[in-house]
Structure formats: C-alpha cells, structure tokens
Amino acid sequence: MKHKGAIEIRQTLEKVAALFSDPDNLKEYQDGFVGKEIVSGDPGKEGTISKMIYKHGKHDMVLTETITKNELPHSFEAHYHHKHMDNTMKCNFVAIDDHTTRYEFEYEYTRIDWIMPKLMALLFPSMYRKPAEKWLRQFKEFAEKQ
C-alpha cells in the first residue's frame, strides 16, 4: 500500500529542512510522539538506527527507524520497522521561491503481518493515509510559525 502527497509551506527551503531534521521538533507535529533514541550511528547520517517511541492509547508503540538516504535540504528517506509492519518514507523538499517550499512525501507499507491491521488496510486504506496527511498539515503549521 502506497500513498503520496505534497504541501506548500511558507518558509525557506533551508528552514523547512532544518525543522524537519531536528528530532526535538517531532513532538510539535506528530501526535503521541514521546522520544527518539539513537541505537547506532550518528544523528542524521545514512545507516543510523533509532528507536522512536509513540504513545498509542494506553500503550507505547516502538518503531525502529533506519535512515537510508539523507541529502537534506533536498531529500530524506528512511525505513521504519514495527513488530507487525514495515514501511518506507521518502521526502523531497523543493524551493518554489525564496519564501516557499514544497514538501513532497511518499509512504509505502511493505509488510503488514497482523490480521487486523492488514484487514483495515484493505478495507479502509484512509486509516493509514489520514494520520500522515494530518502530520503533514501540522508540520506546515509548526514551520510557518517559526
């Protein structure tokens, strides 16, 4: 399952990329974000593995992020692993003018091996698309306030 989207942000390319790359900002636009801990590697570098923790209802959800490409301020790619699913994220940042940046994203779920999430993905794919789009809008609002 794959979905794409884009949004224009009234902010410079360099500012958008800097805000995006700072893990301390995740709590500003990703609902339930608790923290990010590096497991191996150097912050922001290709091959770096981090543990990302989210509060999901009464439970914590732990994802393992592996940075597969970091060419910021222009692009960023990562793989995310959870015990029940894997997905990839590709982000591109394009300067439209001196004060506007287009943030393009593509998410692809490459593995869903738990019956309920798999069923939900087949019957209600918007359940996976809507949170990503919400976080994108929230990032835009956060970035434009900076």
SETOR-710685 format. One record per residue: x, y, z of N, C-alpha, C in turn; residue number from 1. Coordinates in Angstrom, 3 decimals, padded with zeros to 6 digits. Example, Ala and Ser with C-alpha at 12.3 -4.5 7.8 and 13.67 -1.06 7.14 Angstrom:
% SETOR-710685
n.px|n.py|n.pz|ca.px|ca.py|ca.pz|c.px|c.py|c.pz|num
013.190|-005.690|007.800|012.300|-004.500|007.800|013.200|-003.300|007.800|1 .
012.850|-002.250|007.080|013.670|-001.060|007.140|012.900|000.030|007.870|2 .
END
This chain:
% SETOR-710685
n.px|n.py|n.pz|ca.px|ca.py|ca.pz|c.px|c.py|c.pz|num
000.855|-001.166|000.000|000.000|000.000|000.000|000.902|001.230|000.000|1 .
000.664|002.131|-000.937|001.486|003.325|-001.111|000.587|004.547|-001.204|2 .
001.038|005.654|-000.613|000.340|006.911|-000.846|001.338|008.063|-000.866|3 .
000.945|009.082|-001.626|001.797|010.246|-001.858|001.017|011.499|-001.532|4 .
001.741|012.569|-001.301|001.107|013.852|-001.077|002.139|014.955|-001.112|5 .
001.654|016.180|-001.035|002.539|017.343|-001.033|001.803|018.510|-000.413|6 .
002.597|019.445|000.103|002.027|020.646|000.692|003.036|021.779|000.520|7 .
002.531|022.975|000.331|003.407|024.140|000.228|003.483|024.810|001.588|8 .
004.713|025.155|001.970|004.973|025.761|003.272|005.599|027.131|003.041|9 .
005.041|028.139|003.677|005.576|029.497|003.561|006.790|029.630|004.487|10 .
007.905|029.096|003.986|009.162|029.123|004.725|010.264|028.749|003.737|11 .
011.484|029.173|003.998|012.589|028.861|003.089|012.902|027.369|003.107|12 .
013.507|026.902|002.044|013.923|025.502|001.941|014.840|025.126|003.107|13 .
015.810|025.977|003.400|016.769|025.682|004.462|016.082|025.593|005.820|14 .
015.127|026.475|006.079|014.412|026.463|007.362|013.540|025.213|007.483|15 .
012.818|024.863|006.418|011.970|023.671|006.438|012.822|022.433|006.690|16 .
013.939|022.313|005.992|014.809|021.143|006.167|015.385|021.096|007.581|17 .
015.768|022.250|008.128|016.320|022.286|009.487|015.266|021.869|010.513|18 .
014.045|022.352|010.351|012.967|021.983|011.278|012.640|020.500|011.160|19 .
012.609|019.997|009.934|012.313|018.591|009.677|013.388|017.683|010.283|20 .
014.636|018.064|010.183|015.738|017.190|010.601|015.986|017.182|012.106|21 .
015.396|018.097|012.842|015.617|018.173|014.293|014.608|017.281|015.017|22 .
015.064|016.165|015.612|014.128|015.242|016.266|013.389|015.873|017.456|23 .
013.926|016.934|018.029|013.232|017.610|019.129|011.926|018.244|018.661|24 .
011.794|018.475|017.356|010.578|019.090|016.820|009.454|018.095|016.575|25 .
009.738|016.796|016.584|008.710|015.790|016.280|007.491|015.922|017.188|26 .
007.708|016.265|018.429|006.587|016.401|019.369|005.666|017.555|018.976|27 .
006.162|018.478|018.169|005.374|019.639|017.755|004.333|019.299|016.689|28 .
004.535|018.211|015.959|003.605|017.921|014.857|003.211|016.459|014.713|29 .
003.816|015.562|015.490|003.422|014.156|015.422|002.717|013.767|016.719|30 .
001.417|013.541|016.619|000.616|013.185|017.786|001.168|011.937|018.454|31 .
001.284|011.979|019.764|001.708|010.823|020.531|003.210|010.606|020.595|32 .
003.995|011.463|019.941|005.450|011.271|019.961|005.985|011.463|021.374|33 .
006.770|010.488|021.843|007.352|010.539|023.183|008.844|010.826|023.116|34 .
009.569|010.115|022.251|011.004|010.330|022.181|011.671|009.513|021.104|35 .
012.933|009.868|020.859|013.744|009.186|019.857|015.114|008.939|020.460|36 .
015.569|007.695|020.396|016.859|007.316|020.960|017.703|006.647|019.886|37 .
018.932|007.116|019.726|019.827|006.503|018.745|020.320|005.166|019.288|38 .
020.188|004.132|018.464|020.662|002.794|018.808|022.089|002.617|018.287|39 .
022.337|003.059|017.051|023.687|003.001|016.481|023.817|004.055|015.392|40 .
025.034|004.542|015.218|025.290|005.533|014.191|025.315|006.944|014.742|41 .
025.380|007.894|013.834|025.439|009.311|014.182|024.146|009.990|013.756|42 .
023.655|010.932|014.560|022.378|011.592|014.242|022.321|012.105|012.799|43 .
021.257|011.715|012.103|021.009|012.204|010.760|021.800|011.540|009.649|44 .
022.722|010.675|009.985|023.563|010.051|008.961|022.915|008.789|008.390|45 .
023.205|008.513|007.124|022.719|007.290|006.488|023.210|006.077|007.277|46 .
022.318|005.122|007.484|022.645|003.922|008.230|022.361|004.025|009.725|47 .
022.096|005.221|010.212|021.809|005.391|011.640|020.483|004.718|011.979|48 .
020.477|004.002|013.088|019.287|003.301|013.560|018.839|003.947|014.863|49 .
017.559|004.277|014.936|016.996|004.902|016.125|015.727|004.194|016.550|50 .
015.448|004.272|017.832|014.191|003.778|018.376|013.286|004.992|018.562|51 .
012.085|004.927|017.979|011.110|006.015|018.092|009.932|005.513|018.911|52 .
009.557|006.275|019.921|008.511|005.848|020.848|007.316|006.791|020.730|53 .
006.148|006.186|020.579|004.891|006.920|020.488|003.923|006.374|021.523|54 .
003.108|007.235|022.075|002.016|006.816|022.944|000.821|006.566|022.038|55 .
000.317|005.356|022.080|-000.815|004.967|021.229|-001.895|004.423|022.155|56 .
-002.838|005.289|022.535|-003.838|004.890|023.523|-003.158|004.690|024.864|57 .
-003.375|003.543|025.470|-002.759|003.238|026.762|-001.393|002.579|026.613|58 .
-000.983|002.326|025.387|000.243|001.565|025.142|001.288|002.422|024.434|59 .
002.535|002.024|024.600|003.615|002.624|023.831|003.787|001.819|022.552|60 .
004.066|002.517|021.471|004.365|001.876|020.200|005.817|002.228|019.885|61 .
006.623|001.232|019.624|008.039|001.441|019.343|008.317|001.092|017.885|62 .
008.927|002.038|017.181|009.349|001.843|015.799|010.865|001.907|015.748|63 .
011.450|001.155|014.846|012.883|001.262|014.593|013.050|001.981|013.264|64 .
013.741|003.116|013.299|013.991|003.902|012.093|015.418|003.646|011.628|65 .
015.567|003.373|010.335|016.882|003.277|009.715|016.928|004.312|008.595|66 .
017.837|005.253|008.698|017.975|006.269|007.648|018.652|005.620|006.453|67 .
017.983|005.644|005.319|018.528|005.023|004.114|019.131|006.046|003.143|68 .
018.728|007.309|003.279|019.275|008.367|002.426|019.022|009.703|003.112|69 .
020.069|010.507|003.213|019.885|011.848|003.766|020.666|012.829|002.912|70 .
019.938|013.515|002.050|020.515|014.547|001.204|019.799|015.866|001.466|71 .
019.553|016.127|002.761|018.906|017.383|003.128|019.829|018.536|002.789|72 .
019.319|019.632|002.311|017.935|020.081|002.446|016.982|019.602|001.352|73 .
017.426|018.708|000.468|016.585|018.333|-000.669|015.794|017.041|-000.504|74 .
016.354|016.041|000.178|015.623|014.777|000.289|016.051|013.993|001.531|75 .
015.136|013.112|001.944|015.362|012.252|003.109|014.549|010.989|002.906|76 .
015.169|009.825|003.205|014.460|008.551|003.103|014.809|007.694|004.309|77 .
013.813|006.936|004.763|014.033|006.058|005.906|013.109|004.853|005.825|78 .
013.521|003.805|006.543|012.724|002.591|006.681|012.300|002.500|008.143|79 .
011.040|002.120|008.372|010.504|002.003|009.731|010.007|000.578|009.942|80 .
010.426|000.010|011.072|010.057|-001.364|011.394|009.277|-001.385|012.707|81 .
008.185|-002.111|012.700|007.392|-002.402|013.890|007.168|-003.907|013.871|82 .
006.918|-004.497|015.011|006.775|-005.953|015.035|005.677|-006.462|014.110|83 .
004.696|-005.609|013.766|003.602|-006.041|012.901|003.637|-005.452|011.492|84 .
004.553|-004.509|011.241|004.569|-003.903|009.904|005.879|-003.176|009.636|85 .
006.147|-002.966|008.349|007.288|-002.177|007.885|006.773|-001.157|006.886|86 .
007.414|000.005|006.872|007.090|000.982|005.836|008.315|001.826|005.519|87 .
008.274|002.435|004.347|009.324|003.353|003.933|008.724|004.741|003.786|88 .
009.577|005.738|003.939|009.160|007.128|003.782|010.201|007.819|002.918|89 .
009.713|008.543|001.918|010.576|009.362|001.073|010.040|010.781|001.123|90 .
010.911|011.724|001.411|010.514|013.135|001.474|011.418|013.942|000.558|91 .
010.807|014.820|-000.220|011.551|015.750|-001.067|011.119|017.162|-000.710|92 .
012.091|018.062|-000.718|011.831|019.466|-000.419|012.315|020.289|-001.606|93 .
011.403|021.085|-002.174|011.698|021.841|-003.385|011.392|023.310|-003.129|94 .
012.385|024.166|-003.359|012.173|025.608|-003.221|011.341|026.095|-004.400|95 .
010.185|026.665|-004.096|009.332|027.236|-005.142|009.775|028.672|-005.426|96 .
010.096|029.395|-004.371|010.688|030.728|-004.463|011.489|030.944|-003.181|97 .
011.914|032.171|-002.929|012.762|032.435|-001.759|012.049|032.233|-000.424|98 .
010.719|032.140|-000.438|009.968|032.061|000.817|008.957|030.919|000.854|99 .
008.999|030.028|-000.121|008.022|028.944|-000.181|008.723|027.640|-000.570|100 .
008.366|026.582|000.168|008.940|025.264|-000.079|007.826|024.253|-000.273|101 .
007.987|023.412|-001.260|007.051|022.311|-001.478|007.625|021.070|-000.801|102 .
006.841|020.490|000.097|007.224|019.271|000.827|006.421|018.137|000.206|103 .
007.132|017.215|-000.455|006.512|016.069|-001.115|006.851|014.819|-000.320|104 .
005.878|013.941|-000.136|006.153|012.709|000.603|005.553|011.507|-000.097|105 .
006.139|010.364|000.190|005.610|009.081|-000.287|005.850|008.055|000.810|106 .
004.780|007.416|001.250|004.866|006.338|002.234|004.443|005.048|001.549|107 .
005.163|003.982|001.842|004.769|002.686|001.319|004.867|001.645|002.429|108 .
003.738|000.993|002.707|003.724|-000.107|003.663|004.145|-001.357|002.903|109 .
005.278|-001.916|003.293|005.845|-003.048|002.577|005.547|-004.379|003.258|110 .
005.138|-004.322|004.515|004.780|-005.545|005.239|003.755|-005.204|006.308|111 .
002.656|-005.919|006.306|001.663|-005.871|007.379|001.325|-007.324|007.670|112 .
001.727|-007.806|008.836|001.555|-009.241|009.075|000.635|-009.586|010.245|113 .
-000.097|-008.639|010.700|-001.063|-008.892|011.760|-002.435|-008.772|011.128|114 .
-003.330|-009.646|011.396|-004.588|-009.749|010.656|-005.444|-008.484|010.720|115 .
-005.593|-007.886|011.902|-006.458|-006.699|011.984|-005.913|-005.515|011.182|116 .
-004.622|-005.133|011.347|-004.122|-004.043|010.516|-004.176|-004.350|009.022|117 .
-003.932|-005.604|008.658|-003.979|-005.982|007.245|-005.400|-005.819|006.708|118 .
-006.370|-006.267|007.484|-007.772|-006.136|007.102|-008.173|-004.665|006.998|119 .
-007.735|-003.869|007.967|-008.051|-002.438|007.946|-007.421|-001.767|006.727|120 .
-006.195|-002.162|006.378|-005.522|-001.581|005.211|-006.280|-001.886|003.930|121 .
-006.831|-003.084|003.845|-007.582|-003.470|002.653|-008.947|-002.790|002.590|122 .
-009.643|-002.739|003.724|-010.998|-002.199|003.745|-011.048|-000.684|003.913|123 .
-010.125|-000.142|004.677|-010.134|001.290|004.997|-008.728|001.876|004.854|124 .
-008.201|001.965|003.632|-006.838|002.466|003.457|-006.647|003.891|003.971|125 .
-007.730|004.651|004.083|-007.609|006.022|004.586|-007.146|006.048|006.042|126 .
-007.321|004.943|006.773|-006.852|004.889|008.160|-005.328|005.008|008.230|127 .
-004.638|004.649|007.166|-003.188|004.785|007.116|-002.784|006.115|006.474|128 .
-003.586|006.595|005.547|-003.284|007.825|004.834|-003.566|009.062|005.690|129 .
-004.681|009.076|006.407|-005.090|010.276|007.130|-004.116|010.737|008.214|130 .
-003.554|009.836|009.029|-002.584|010.320|010.021|-001.364|010.978|009.374|131 .
-000.869|010.420|008.281|000.281|011.009|007.589|-000.063|012.399|007.065|132 .
-001.240|012.535|006.486|-001.666|013.833|005.974|-001.879|014.835|007.108|133 .
-002.377|014.362|008.237|-002.564|015.235|009.403|-001.216|015.737|009.906|134 .
-000.238|014.830|010.017|001.080|015.242|010.477|001.718|016.220|009.503|135 .
001.462|016.057|008.216|001.980|016.975|007.209|001.390|018.370|007.413|136 .
000.075|018.454|007.623|-000.574|019.761|007.879|-000.049|020.380|009.174|137 .
000.129|019.540|010.196|000.630|020.045|011.481|002.080|020.522|011.342|138 .
002.883|019.839|010.506|004.248|020.299|010.271|004.222|021.655|009.579|139 .
003.356|021.810|008.597|003.220|023.090|007.894|002.899|024.207|008.878|140 .
001.909|023.985|009.743|001.525|024.999|010.733|002.688|025.321|011.660|141 .
003.397|024.301|012.129|004.541|024.496|013.002|005.645|025.280|012.277|142 .
005.993|024.870|011.062|007.072|025.516|010.321|006.764|026.971|010.011|143 .
005.521|027.273|009.683|005.160|028.638|009.323|005.144|029.584|010.524|144 .
005.110|029.042|011.732|005.160|029.865|012.944|006.601|030.210|013.352|145 .
007.567|029.540|012.747|008.963|029.717|013.144|009.589|030.922|012.446|146 .
END
